[in-house]
Amino acid sequence: MPKRLNWWSRSLHRWGALACAVPLLIVIASGLLLQVKKQVPWVQPPTARGETANADPAQTWSDILTVARSVPEAEVSGWSDIDRLDVRPERGLVKVRCRNRWELQIDLETGAVLSSTMRRSDLIESLHDGSFFGDPVKLGVFLPSGLLLLLLLITGAWLWYLPIRNRRINRRRTAARSG
């Protein structure tokens, strides 16, 4: 039984590592970028601070849409071009995330654009979980790769433990013969 288990462990370990290589590379690289997203402005723009924090916003929804329309890179012509609004009253601003991954930070008091830049963290997250490639790839490649990685961990631990176990067995046999 152990010889067959050893053969299966080695075989699964060898071929499983090869099958997981590309998805694992994508998950590791994107995960590293996500770890530093607050420290690296290229990944996610730093959050600015508006003029008046924790005050009642002077800007209405239509004011925010008008400001967003005024920034050409945002490519906003209507609400359908906006993915989400992230209102931060404690910082006195609203983050406008556009469908083209552009992010605007607008002062809730003055309506001034505090920041206008590309936000890459959402794209990197979608690469990280495989959803960038669509559900068939996410569920058909990334999910099995994750399961295979779990099996690689188990078989790797077994292959690591195997020489230790064999040395113990050999020591016991040697001790039994001499004693």
C-alpha positions, 0 to 999 in steps of 0.5 A: 500500500505505501509504495502505491501511495508513494507512486500516486503522490509523486505522480500527482505532485509532478503533473499537478504542479505543471497543471497549476503553474499558469493559474498559480502564477496569476494568483500569486502576482495579482495577490502580491499587487493586492497586498500593497494596493494602499501603498502603491498609487499605481494600483489604487489611487490614495484617498484624498481629503475634501475641504469639510469633513463630516459636514452635510454635502453641498453637492447633489447627485446631479452636481456629481454627475455634472462634474464626472461628465466634465472629465474626458478620461472618465468617459461619463455621459450618464449614470449608466457609465458609472459603476459605483459611488463611494461616499466618504463623509468623514473625508468630505468626498465621494469616489466615482468609479466609472465603468472604464475603471477611471476613478474620480474623487470629488469634494462634497463641499466645493465639487472640485475634482481632487483626484482623477486617475485609473483604478487598477485594483478592481481589474487585479482582483478580477484576475486574482479570482479568475472572474476576469476570464469569465465563469467557465475559466473561473470555475473550470480552471481556477477552482480546480487549480485551487483544489489541485494546490490543496492536493499538492500541499497534502502530497508534498507533506507526505513526500516530505514526511516519507524519508523521516518515516523510513529512517525511523523504521530503519532505526527500529529494525537495526535496534531490534536486530542488535538488541 
